[in-house]
Amino acid sequence: MKREELQKLEPEQLIDIIFNLLERVDKLERKLNAYENPHTPSSKQRKKNTEHDPNKPRFPGKPPGSLGGGIEIPPADVTEKHTLSECPEGHQNLEYRGMRTQRVIDFPEKPLLVTEHQMFRYFCPCCDILIEATGPRDVYGPHLRSAVTMLKNLTLSCQKIADFFRQLGAPTLSAAEVQHIIGEFADKLEQPREAYLREALKNNYLHADETGMRRDGKNQQVWGIFTKFIAILTATAGRGRKYFKEIVGDYKGILVRDGYAAYDECVSQRCWAHLLRECRKYAEKNKEIELQYIRVKKIYEQMKAMLGKSPSEVAITKVKTEFADVITCLNAIRQGRKLAVHLKNGGKEWFTALYHLNVPLENNHAERGLRHIVLHRKMMGCYRNEKGKKFIDNVISVLQTWKLQEKNIFRELCMVAMQT
């Protein structure tokens, strides 16, 4: 509606229009908050422009004081000598003055090697049987199968992987064969995954988080539990508490997590990274809340300084008292009451780490661990069946664990592929 048309309306009509607009704005803000809140994954957040912020450079570069950069070149497998017999002008009386070396990493001219294995057969007259020397039975060797699984873990589709290897010299490799290879690894990695899960549950604390993943068009869930060196992912039919209990059983350690109610039965440490994001969201809209946000950040810094030092009860009580006062102040601000309820609902779970050595205050490790699932969700949309679930549960879990343990994933997969 144009300005001229608005000027002709009666005051009662203008009031109706204002109230309608306010109602629409409220609905839009609620819808926006469903996608932009402190719990929204970074992959779904709108990126804020930093070009007009003079205090936040667009490309910060290497942090001061960090170690030198560059890439690490492995030792040479083959040496090639490049010599000269004459200069560019044609003179041949050249004097040797040294050399420069340059190591180059590349594929061989023929990336795939086809080996014919001849298994000789023998007859044993004593046993009256025909025996054959042991040899491979698969058309595709362990190195190729391992590379196929690594590419699938990097979110490539089976068809793209097949196309890639056909270009390298495997003309018969199909998408169906790629899927079969991945299924074999999913079965072989089931026992290592179960062993890693048992080891993780012995840890004194776990990180836990979950994210959505559709199965054949239906909304389902992927749960993740993490230690410093183990990642366990589990695709389930829902987000209810019973699914999480099926994974961790009666785990007695500390659970570092967000505020989702499915974790409430465990002894918990609430994530302060989530809390700070929540407070910052409210602080951006209200100056009074911003003061309380600054206080919460100071409390967080004080608690970080206490970690691993067995702080006295006096120091802990001081922090708790300050935190309780923040809740009281937020309750006195109309726009801060919802945030005050959030802080109050966390209760003593905000301070669990102060009573247990090495337990962190943030759940960032779990959020980073689930990013890989988010990438798969973006690329493939959903998984279709039990084979897809096995790939998530077994293959992604074990490969992520090997990555955390800084193992060579390709070599580990080759060792698995060679198992009968």
C-alpha positions as CSV (number, residue, x, y, z in Angstrom):
1,M,0.0,0.0,0.0
2,K,1.4,3.4,-1.0
3,R,1.8,6.4,1.3
4,E,-1.0,8.4,-0.4
5,E,-3.4,5.6,0.2
6,L,-2.4,5.3,3.9
7,Q,-3.0,9.0,4.4
8,K,-6.6,8.7,3.3
9,L,-7.4,5.9,5.8
10,E,-9.2,6.5,9.1
11,P,-7.3,6.1,12.4
12,E,-9.2,2.8,13.2
13,Q,-8.2,1.4,9.8
14,L,-4.6,2.3,10.4
15,I,-4.6,0.6,13.8
16,D,-6.0,-2.6,12.2
17,I,-3.2,-2.5,9.6
18,I,-0.5,-2.0,12.3
19,F,-1.8,-4.9,14.4
20,N,-1.9,-7.1,11.3
21,L,1.6,-6.2,10.4
22,L,2.8,-6.8,13.9
23,E,1.2,-10.2,13.9
24,R,2.9,-11.1,10.6
25,V,6.3,-9.9,11.9
26,D,5.9,-12.0,15.0
27,K,5.1,-15.1,12.8
28,L,8.1,-14.4,10.6
29,E,10.4,-14.0,13.6
30,R,9.3,-17.3,15.1
31,K,9.8,-19.0,11.7
32,L,13.3,-17.4,11.4
33,N,14.2,-18.5,15.0
34,A,13.5,-22.1,14.0
35,Y,16.4,-21.9,11.6
36,E,18.7,-19.4,13.3
37,N,19.2,-20.1,17.0
38,P,22.1,-21.1,19.2
39,H,21.5,-24.8,18.4
40,T,21.4,-24.3,14.6
41,P,24.3,-26.2,13.0
42,S,26.7,-23.9,11.2
43,S,25.8,-25.5,7.9
44,K,22.3,-24.1,8.2
45,Q,23.1,-20.7,9.5
46,R,23.1,-17.6,7.3
47,K,26.6,-16.2,7.0
48,K,26.9,-12.6,8.3
49,N,28.8,-10.1,6.2
50,T,32.1,-9.2,7.8
51,E,33.3,-6.7,5.1
52,H,32.0,-3.7,7.0
53,D,33.5,-4.7,10.4
54,P,36.9,-3.0,10.7
55,N,37.8,-5.1,13.7
56,K,37.1,-8.4,12.0
57,P,39.4,-9.0,9.0
58,R,37.9,-11.1,6.1
59,F,41.0,-13.2,5.8
60,P,42.9,-13.3,9.2
61,G,45.8,-15.4,7.9
62,K,48.2,-17.4,10.0
63,P,48.0,-16.7,13.7
64,P,51.0,-15.0,15.2
65,G,53.4,-17.4,17.0
66,S,52.3,-20.5,15.1
67,L,54.7,-23.0,13.6
68,G,55.9,-22.8,10.0
69,G,53.6,-23.7,7.1
70,G,54.3,-25.7,4.0
71,I,53.6,-29.3,3.0
72,E,55.4,-32.5,4.0
73,I,56.9,-34.3,1.0
74,P,57.4,-38.1,1.5
75,P,60.8,-39.7,0.5
76,A,61.4,-40.4,-3.2
77,D,60.5,-43.8,-4.6
78,V,62.2,-43.1,-8.0
79,T,65.0,-40.7,-8.9
80,E,65.2,-39.1,-12.4
81,K,68.4,-37.1,-13.4
82,H,68.0,-34.0,-15.6
83,T,71.4,-33.0,-17.2
84,L,72.5,-30.6,-19.9
85,S,75.1,-31.2,-22.6
86,E,75.2,-27.6,-23.9
87,C,74.0,-24.1,-23.0
88,P,71.1,-22.4,-24.8
89,E,73.7,-20.8,-27.2
90,G,75.1,-24.2,-28.2
91,H,78.4,-24.1,-26.2
92,Q,79.3,-27.6,-24.9
93,N,82.2,-26.8,-22.4
94,L,79.9,-26.7,-19.3
95,E,81.3,-26.9,-15.8
96,Y,79.2,-28.7,-13.1
97,R,78.4,-26.4,-10.2
98,G,75.8,-28.4,-8.2
99,M,72.2,-29.3,-8.5
100,R,68.7,-28.5,-7.2
101,T,66.2,-31.2,-6.2
102,Q,62.4,-31.2,-6.6
103,R,60.3,-34.0,-5.4
104,V,57.0,-34.5,-7.3
105,I,53.9,-36.4,-6.1
106,D,52.0,-38.0,-8.9
107,F,50.1,-41.0,-10.1
108,P,52.1,-43.5,-12.3
109,E,51.4,-43.4,-16.0
110,K,49.0,-46.3,-15.6
111,P,47.3,-45.9,-12.2
112,L,45.7,-49.3,-12.1
113,L,47.8,-52.4,-12.3
114,V,46.2,-55.7,-13.6
115,T,47.9,-58.8,-12.2
116,E,47.1,-62.3,-13.4
117,H,47.3,-64.8,-10.5
118,Q,47.9,-68.4,-11.5
119,M,46.7,-70.8,-8.8
120,F,48.3,-74.2,-9.6
121,R,46.4,-77.3,-8.8
122,Y,47.8,-80.6,-7.5
123,F,46.6,-84.1,-6.9
124,C,47.5,-85.9,-3.6
125,P,47.5,-89.6,-4.3
126,C,47.7,-90.3,-0.5
127,C,44.5,-88.3,0.3
128,D,43.0,-88.9,-3.1
129,I,42.0,-85.2,-3.4
130,L,42.7,-82.3,-5.8
131,I,44.1,-79.2,-4.0
132,E,44.7,-75.7,-5.3
133,A,47.2,-73.1,-4.2
134,T,45.7,-70.2,-2.3
135,G,45.1,-67.0,-4.3
136,P,42.7,-64.1,-4.6
137,R,39.0,-64.7,-5.6
138,D,37.9,-61.1,-6.1
139,V,38.3,-59.3,-9.4
140,Y,39.2,-56.0,-7.6
141,G,42.1,-56.0,-5.2
142,P,42.3,-54.8,-1.6
143,H,43.9,-51.4,-2.5
144,L,41.2,-50.5,-5.1
145,R,38.4,-51.7,-2.7
146,S,39.9,-49.5,0.1
147,A,40.1,-46.5,-2.2
148,V,36.4,-47.0,-3.2
149,T,35.4,-47.0,0.4
150,M,37.4,-43.9,1.2
151,L,35.8,-42.0,-1.7
152,K,32.3,-43.1,-0.5
153,N,33.2,-41.8,2.9
154,L,34.1,-38.5,1.2
155,T,30.4,-38.2,0.2
156,L,30.8,-39.3,-3.5
157,S,27.9,-41.4,-5.0
158,C,28.4,-44.9,-6.1
159,Q,28.0,-43.9,-9.7
160,K,30.6,-41.1,-9.5
161,I,33.1,-43.5,-7.9
162,A,32.5,-46.1,-10.7
163,D,32.9,-43.4,-13.4
164,F,36.2,-42.3,-11.8
165,F,37.7,-45.8,-11.7
166,R,36.6,-46.6,-15.2
167,Q,38.6,-43.6,-16.4
168,L,41.6,-44.9,-14.5
169,G,41.5,-48.3,-16.2
170,A,38.8,-50.5,-14.6
171,P,36.2,-50.6,-17.4
172,T,33.9,-53.1,-15.8
173,L,33.5,-51.4,-12.4
174,S,29.8,-50.5,-12.0
175,A,27.8,-48.6,-9.4
176,A,26.3,-51.9,-8.2
177,E,29.8,-53.3,-7.7
178,V,30.8,-50.2,-5.7
179,Q,27.8,-50.7,-3.5
180,H,28.7,-54.3,-3.0
181,I,32.3,-53.4,-2.0
182,I,31.1,-50.9,0.5
183,G,28.6,-53.4,1.9
184,E,31.6,-55.9,2.5
185,F,33.5,-53.2,4.5
186,A,30.3,-52.4,6.5
187,D,30.1,-56.1,7.5
188,K,33.9,-56.4,8.3
189,L,34.0,-53.2,10.3
190,E,31.1,-54.2,12.6
191,Q,33.2,-55.9,15.2
192,P,35.9,-53.1,15.3
193,R,33.0,-50.7,15.8
194,E,31.5,-52.7,18.7
195,A,35.0,-52.9,20.3
196,Y,35.4,-49.1,20.0
197,L,32.0,-48.6,21.5
198,R,32.8,-50.8,24.6
199,E,36.1,-48.9,25.0
200,A,34.3,-45.5,24.8
201,L,31.8,-46.5,27.5
202,K,34.7,-47.1,29.8
203,N,35.7,-43.5,29.6
204,N,34.9,-41.2,32.5
205,Y,33.0,-38.8,30.3
206,L,31.4,-38.8,26.8
207,H,30.4,-36.1,24.4
208,A,26.9,-36.7,22.9
209,D,24.9,-35.0,20.2
210,E,22.3,-35.9,17.5
211,T,21.2,-34.7,14.1
212,G,18.4,-35.5,11.7
213,M,18.9,-37.9,8.8
214,R,16.0,-39.2,6.6
215,R,15.6,-42.9,5.8
216,D,13.8,-43.5,2.5
217,G,12.0,-40.2,2.9
218,K,11.1,-40.6,6.6
219,N,12.6,-38.3,9.3
220,Q,15.0,-40.3,11.5
221,Q,18.0,-39.6,13.6
222,V,21.8,-40.1,13.8
223,W,23.2,-40.1,17.3
224,G,26.9,-39.6,18.0
225,I,28.9,-40.3,21.2
226,F,32.6,-39.2,21.2
227,T,35.7,-39.5,23.3
228,K,39.0,-37.8,22.4
229,F,40.0,-40.7,20.2
230,I,36.7,-42.6,19.4
231,A,33.7,-41.6,17.4
232,I,30.6,-43.8,17.4
233,L,27.6,-42.9,15.1
234,T,24.3,-44.8,15.2
235,A,21.3,-44.3,12.8
236,T,18.0,-44.9,14.6
237,A,14.3,-44.6,13.8
238,G,13.7,-41.7,16.2
239,R,14.9,-39.0,18.6
240,G,13.4,-40.5,21.7
241,R,15.3,-41.3,24.9
242,K,15.0,-45.0,24.4
243,Y,17.1,-44.9,21.3
244,F,19.9,-43.2,23.1
245,K,19.7,-45.7,26.0
246,E,20.0,-48.5,23.6
247,I,23.4,-47.1,22.6
248,V,24.9,-46.2,26.0
249,G,23.0,-48.6,28.2
250,D,23.4,-47.8,31.9
251,Y,26.5,-45.6,31.4
252,K,27.6,-44.1,34.7
253,G,30.1,-41.5,33.6
254,I,29.6,-37.8,32.8
255,L,27.7,-36.8,29.6
256,V,28.8,-33.5,28.0
257,R,25.7,-32.4,26.1
258,D,23.2,-29.7,25.1
259,G,19.9,-29.2,26.8
260,Y,18.0,-32.0,25.0
261,A,15.8,-33.9,27.4
262,A,16.8,-37.4,26.1
263,Y,20.0,-37.1,28.0
264,D,18.4,-36.2,31.3
265,E,18.9,-39.6,33.0
266,C,22.7,-39.3,32.8
267,V,24.9,-37.2,35.0
268,S,25.6,-34.3,32.8
269,Q,27.7,-31.3,32.1
270,R,25.7,-28.7,30.1
271,C,27.5,-27.1,27.2
272,W,28.6,-23.6,27.9
273,A,29.3,-22.9,24.2
274,H,25.5,-23.3,23.6
275,L,24.8,-21.1,26.6
276,L,27.1,-18.3,25.4
277,R,25.5,-18.4,22.0
278,E,22.0,-18.2,23.6
279,C,23.0,-15.3,25.7
280,R,24.6,-13.4,22.8
281,K,21.4,-13.8,20.8
282,Y,19.4,-12.1,23.5
283,A,22.1,-9.5,24.2
284,E,22.0,-8.3,20.6
285,K,18.5,-7.1,21.2
286,N,18.7,-5.6,24.6
287,K,21.4,-3.5,26.4
288,E,20.4,-4.7,29.9
289,I,20.8,-8.3,28.8
290,E,24.1,-7.5,27.2
291,L,25.5,-6.6,30.7
292,Q,24.4,-10.0,32.0
293,Y,25.9,-11.7,29.0
294,I,29.3,-10.1,29.9
295,R,28.9,-11.5,33.4
296,V,28.2,-15.0,32.1
297,K,31.3,-14.8,29.9
298,K,33.4,-13.8,33.0
299,I,31.9,-16.7,34.9
300,Y,32.8,-19.0,32.1
301,E,36.4,-17.8,32.0
302,Q,36.6,-18.3,35.8
303,M,35.4,-21.8,35.5
304,K,37.8,-22.6,32.7
305,A,40.7,-21.5,34.9
306,M,39.5,-23.9,37.6
307,L,39.4,-27.0,35.4
308,G,41.9,-29.7,36.3
309,K,42.9,-28.0,39.6
310,S,40.4,-29.4,42.1
311,P,39.0,-26.0,43.1
312,S,37.8,-25.4,46.7
313,E,34.2,-25.5,47.6
314,V,34.5,-21.8,48.5
315,A,35.5,-20.9,44.9
316,I,32.8,-23.1,43.4
317,T,30.2,-21.5,45.7
318,K,31.3,-18.0,44.6
319,V,30.8,-18.9,40.9
320,K,27.4,-20.5,41.6
321,T,26.3,-17.4,43.6
322,E,27.3,-15.1,40.7
323,F,25.4,-17.3,38.3
324,A,22.3,-17.3,40.5
325,D,22.5,-13.5,40.6
326,V,22.6,-13.3,36.8
327,I,19.4,-15.4,36.7
328,T,17.8,-12.9,39.2
329,C,18.8,-9.9,37.1
330,L,17.5,-11.6,33.9
331,N,14.2,-12.2,35.6
332,A,13.8,-8.5,36.3
333,I,14.1,-7.8,32.5
334,R,11.0,-8.6,30.6
335,Q,12.9,-9.8,27.5
336,G,15.3,-11.8,29.6
337,R,12.8,-14.0,31.4
338,K,12.9,-16.8,28.9
339,L,16.7,-16.8,29.0
340,A,16.5,-16.9,32.8
341,V,14.3,-20.0,32.7
342,H,16.9,-21.7,30.4
343,L,19.7,-20.9,32.9
344,K,17.7,-22.0,35.8
345,N,16.6,-25.3,34.1
346,G,20.2,-26.3,33.7
347,G,20.6,-26.3,37.5
348,K,23.7,-27.9,38.9
349,E,24.5,-29.4,35.5
350,W,26.3,-26.2,34.5
351,F,29.0,-26.9,37.1
352,T,29.5,-30.7,37.0
353,A,33.0,-30.3,35.4
354,L,34.3,-28.5,38.4
355,Y,33.9,-31.7,40.5
356,H,35.5,-34.0,38.0
357,L,39.0,-33.8,36.5
358,N,39.4,-33.4,32.7
359,V,35.7,-33.0,32.0
360,P,35.3,-30.1,29.5
361,L,32.7,-27.3,29.7
362,E,31.8,-27.4,26.0
363,N,30.3,-29.9,23.6
364,N,32.2,-28.6,20.6
365,H,33.9,-32.0,20.0
366,A,30.5,-33.7,19.4
367,E,29.3,-31.0,17.1
368,R,32.5,-31.3,15.0
369,G,32.1,-35.1,14.9
370,L,28.6,-34.7,13.4
371,R,29.7,-32.4,10.6
372,H,30.6,-35.4,8.5
373,I,27.0,-36.7,8.8
374,V,25.7,-33.3,7.8
375,L,27.9,-33.4,4.7
376,H,26.5,-36.8,3.7
377,R,23.0,-35.5,4.3
378,K,23.6,-32.6,2.0
379,M,25.1,-34.8,-0.8
380,M,22.8,-37.9,-0.7
381,G,19.7,-36.5,1.0
382,C,18.9,-39.8,2.9
383,Y,19.8,-43.4,3.2
384,R,17.5,-46.0,1.8
385,N,17.8,-49.3,3.8
386,E,19.6,-51.4,6.3
387,K,22.8,-51.3,4.1
388,G,22.8,-47.5,4.4
389,K,22.4,-47.7,8.1
390,K,25.4,-50.2,8.4
391,F,27.5,-47.8,6.4
392,I,26.8,-45.0,8.9
393,D,27.1,-47.1,11.9
394,N,30.2,-49.1,11.0
395,V,32.1,-47.5,8.2
396,I,31.8,-43.8,9.1
397,S,32.3,-44.6,12.8
398,V,35.5,-46.6,12.4
399,L,37.0,-44.2,9.8
400,Q,36.2,-41.2,12.0
401,T,37.9,-43.1,14.9
402,W,41.0,-43.8,12.9
403,K,41.1,-40.1,11.9
404,L,40.9,-39.1,15.6
405,Q,43.7,-41.6,16.3
406,E,45.8,-40.2,13.4
407,K,46.0,-43.5,11.7
408,N,46.6,-43.9,8.0
409,I,43.0,-44.7,6.9
410,F,44.0,-46.2,3.5
411,R,46.5,-48.7,5.1
412,E,44.0,-49.7,7.8
413,L,41.3,-50.3,5.2
414,C,43.7,-52.4,3.1
415,M,44.4,-54.6,6.2
416,V,40.7,-55.1,6.7
417,A,40.2,-55.8,2.9
418,M,42.9,-58.6,3.1
419,Q,41.0,-60.4,5.9
420,T,39.2,-63.5,4.6
